[in-house]
Amino acid sequence: MSRSQFPRAREHRDISNRKALSQNFLRDPHVARDFVVSADVGPYDLVIEVGPGDGMVTRPLLDRARRVIAYEKDRHFVERLRSRLGHHEHFRCHQADIRDVRPPREPFAVVSNAPFGITTDIVRWCLKAQALTSATLVTQLEFARKHTGDFGRWSRLTVEHWPEFDFTLGMRIGRHEFRPVPQVDAGAIHLRRRPKPLLPEDAMIDYLDLVDLGFSGVGGSLAASLCRVVPKHTAHRACAEAGIARDRPVGLVPPDRWIALFAALTR
């Protein structure tokens, strides 16, 4: 085999690995920098990066954060990052699946062009981390819109965690800004822990029970689902106080109305 064929074979292997791991890397350093800027990390922040790949997002992170710890499953990219960026004293790269990693105990942020195939797992990992302050993730645009209410609907995941986290839609990134090119456009989703939760900790179990009841899919509307466990007049009164129409489907109820409904029911 001639030497000229090695780069092509290596490129083919890289693309195959990316597809297997649902990795789509940003092509333009300016887009990567804008994404990092949108995360609003600063010189005092510890940042966890998931799936850094070739380091397109890692480089601007290193320019802004106090410390960057990256977790990458692909050994090839781990070795490449250590070779290219290992001289930065505030950077570490570990070969690991983030789902198997114990979150830091000190306050930290997550900034990542996340592998699309495990986006939900990454989001849940972030939401469970007690010391997480924020997470800024590149995801499929539909995922980002779904969990931030941009379709006019709200996901159960968002409603469940709304008392503690704010979910907002960030920058949109066209699919041709990635390599390999995915089938859909991408968008950034921002999860930010609230300085003070909207509900006290001892109320969260009851609140989650309410969300579970509402998303049970029985009754055709949130009010109808409530009527299964509380008197009809109580359910209708609470919905009216919270500004929720009786025929409003559960997915169309904004998270802040859930908080108001819980307050009306527990007053």
C-alpha positions in Angstrom: 0.0 0.0 0.0 1.4 3.4 -1.0 1.8 6.1 1.6 -0.7 8.4 -0.3 -3.5 6.0 0.7 -3.0 6.2 4.4 -4.7 9.6 4.9 -7.7 8.4 2.9 -8.0 5.3 5.0 -7.6 7.3 8.2 -10.3 9.7 7.1 -12.7 6.8 6.3 -12.1 5.4 9.7 -12.7 8.7 11.4 -16.0 9.2 9.6 -17.1 5.6 10.4 -16.3 6.2 14.1 -18.2 9.5 14.1 -21.3 7.9 12.6 -21.2 5.0 15.1 -21.0 7.5 18.0 -23.5 10.0 16.5 -20.7 12.6 16.3 -21.0 15.6 14.0 -18.2 18.0 14.5 -18.4 21.8 13.8 -16.4 22.9 10.8 -16.1 26.6 11.4 -14.1 27.9 14.4 -16.1 31.1 14.4 -19.3 29.1 14.9 -17.7 27.2 17.7 -16.5 30.4 19.4 -20.0 31.9 19.2 -21.4 28.8 20.8 -18.9 28.9 23.6 -19.6 32.7 24.1 -23.3 31.9 24.4 -22.5 29.6 27.3 -21.3 32.6 29.3 -18.5 30.7 31.0 -15.7 32.8 32.7 -12.3 32.6 34.2 -13.5 31.2 37.5 -15.6 28.3 36.0 -14.9 24.6 35.8 -16.3 23.2 32.6 -17.1 19.7 31.6 -17.1 19.0 27.9 -18.8 15.9 26.5 -17.6 14.3 23.2 -14.9 16.9 22.3 -13.9 15.1 19.2 -11.3 17.1 17.4 -11.3 20.0 19.9 -13.2 22.6 17.9 -15.2 23.6 20.9 -12.4 22.8 23.4 -10.1 25.5 22.1 -12.3 28.5 22.8 -13.3 26.9 26.1 -9.6 26.9 27.1 -9.4 30.6 26.3 -12.3 31.4 28.7 -12.6 28.8 31.5 -10.5 28.2 34.6 -10.4 24.5 34.0 -11.7 22.2 31.2 -12.3 18.4 31.7 -13.3 16.6 28.6 -14.8 13.1 28.3 -14.5 11.3 25.0 -15.3 7.7 24.2 -13.2 7.4 21.0 -9.5 6.6 22.0 -8.3 8.1 18.6 -9.7 11.5 19.5 -8.5 11.2 23.1 -4.9 10.7 21.9 -5.2 13.5 19.4 -6.5 16.0 22.0 -3.9 15.1 24.5 -1.2 15.5 21.8 -2.5 18.9 20.6 -3.9 20.5 23.7 -2.2 18.6 26.5 0.3 21.4 27.1 -2.5 23.5 28.6 -2.2 23.0 32.4 -5.9 23.6 32.9 -7.0 20.9 30.5 -7.6 17.2 31.0 -9.1 14.6 28.6 -10.4 11.3 29.8 -11.5 8.3 27.7 -14.9 7.6 29.2 -18.7 7.6 28.6 -20.1 10.6 30.4 -23.0 8.4 31.6 -20.5 6.5 33.7 -18.8 9.5 35.1 -19.6 10.8 38.6 -20.3 14.6 38.5 -17.9 17.0 40.3 -18.8 18.1 43.8 -17.8 21.7 43.1 -19.9 24.0 41.0 -19.4 23.3 37.3 -20.9 24.0 33.9 -21.3 21.6 30.9 -20.6 23.0 27.4 -20.7 20.5 24.6 -21.5 19.7 21.0 -23.2 16.6 22.3 -23.4 13.3 20.4 -26.9 13.4 19.0 -27.6 9.7 19.8 -27.3 10.2 23.6 -28.6 13.8 24.0 -31.4 12.8 26.3 -29.0 10.8 28.5 -26.6 13.8 28.7 -29.4 16.2 29.6 -30.6 13.8 32.4 -27.1 13.4 33.6 -26.8 17.2 33.9 -30.2 17.6 35.6 -29.2 15.0 38.2 -25.8 16.6 39.0 -26.2 18.5 42.3 -23.4 21.0 41.6 -24.3 21.8 38.0 -24.8 25.5 37.5 -25.6 25.4 33.7 -25.5 23.3 30.6 -25.2 24.6 27.0 -25.6 21.8 24.5 -25.7 21.5 20.7 -28.5 19.1 19.9 -30.8 18.4 17.0 -32.9 21.5 16.5 -36.1 19.6 17.0 -34.9 18.4 20.4 -33.9 21.9 21.5 -37.2 23.3 20.3 -39.3 20.6 21.9 -37.8 21.1 25.3 -37.9 24.9 25.3 -41.5 25.3 24.2 -40.6 26.7 20.7 -43.2 24.5 19.1 -45.8 25.9 21.5 -45.7 22.6 23.4 -43.7 21.6 26.4 -42.1 18.3 27.3 -42.6 16.4 30.5 -38.9 16.6 31.1 -39.0 20.4 31.1 -42.1 20.6 33.3 -40.6 18.2 35.8 -37.4 20.2 36.2 -38.9 23.7 35.8 -38.9 24.5 39.5 -35.1 24.2 39.5 -34.0 24.9 36.0 -34.7 27.4 33.2 -34.8 25.9 29.7 -34.1 28.3 26.8 -33.4 27.9 23.1 -30.1 29.3 21.9 -28.4 29.8 18.5 -29.4 27.7 15.5 -26.8 26.0 13.5 -27.4 24.7 9.9 -26.6 21.1 9.2 -23.9 22.1 6.7 -21.8 23.6 9.5 -21.0 20.0 10.6 -18.9 17.2 9.3 -20.1 14.7 8.5 -23.3 16.5 7.5 -26.2 15.3 9.6 -29.7 15.0 8.2 -31.2 17.8 10.3 -30.2 21.3 11.5 -29.0 21.8 15.1 -29.7 24.2 17.9 -28.3 25.1 21.3 -30.3 24.4 24.4 -29.4 26.2 27.6 -30.2 24.8 31.0 -29.6 27.1 33.9 -30.1 26.3 37.6 -32.2 28.9 39.2 -30.6 30.9 42.1 -33.6 30.0 44.2 -36.0 27.1 43.3 -39.6 28.1 42.5 -40.8 25.4 45.0 -39.3 24.4 48.3 -37.5 21.0 48.4 -40.1 19.4 50.6 -42.8 20.2 48.0 -41.1 18.5 45.0 -42.4 15.0 45.6 -46.0 16.3 45.5 -45.3 18.5 42.5 -43.8 15.5 40.5 -46.9 13.5 41.4 -49.0 16.3 39.9 -46.9 16.2 36.7 -47.2 12.4 36.6 -51.0 12.7 36.9 -51.2 15.4 34.2 -49.1 13.5 31.7 -50.9 10.2 32.3 -52.7 10.7 29.0 -56.1 10.1 30.6 -59.0 12.6 30.3 -58.0 14.5 27.2 -57.0 17.7 29.1 -55.0 18.6 32.2 -58.3 19.6 34.0 -59.9 16.2 33.1 -56.9 14.3 34.4 -57.1 16.3 37.7 -60.7 15.3 38.1 -59.7 11.7 38.5 -58.2 12.4 42.0 -59.8 15.7 43.2 -63.4 16.9 43.1 -64.4 18.5 39.8 -65.2 21.9 41.3 -61.7 21.9 43.0 -59.9 21.0 39.7 -61.8 23.6 37.8 -61.2 26.3 40.4 -57.5 25.5 40.6 -57.2 25.6 36.8 -59.0 28.9 36.6 -56.7 30.4 39.2 -53.7 29.2 37.3 -55.0 30.5 34.0 -55.4 27.1 32.4 -58.5 26.5 30.2 -60.5 23.4 31.1 -60.0 21.9 27.6 -56.3 22.7 27.5 -54.2 19.6 26.5 -51.4 18.9 28.9 -48.6 19.5 26.4 -49.8 23.0 25.7 -49.6 24.1 29.4 -46.5 26.3 30.0 -44.3 25.2 32.9 -45.0 28.4 34.9 -48.8 27.5 34.8 -47.9 24.2 36.4 -46.3 26.0 39.3 -49.4 28.2 39.6 -51.6 25.2 39.5 -49.7 23.4 42.2 -49.9 26.5 44.4 -53.7 26.7 43.8 -54.1 23.0 44.7 -52.0 23.1 47.8 -53.0 26.5 49.2 
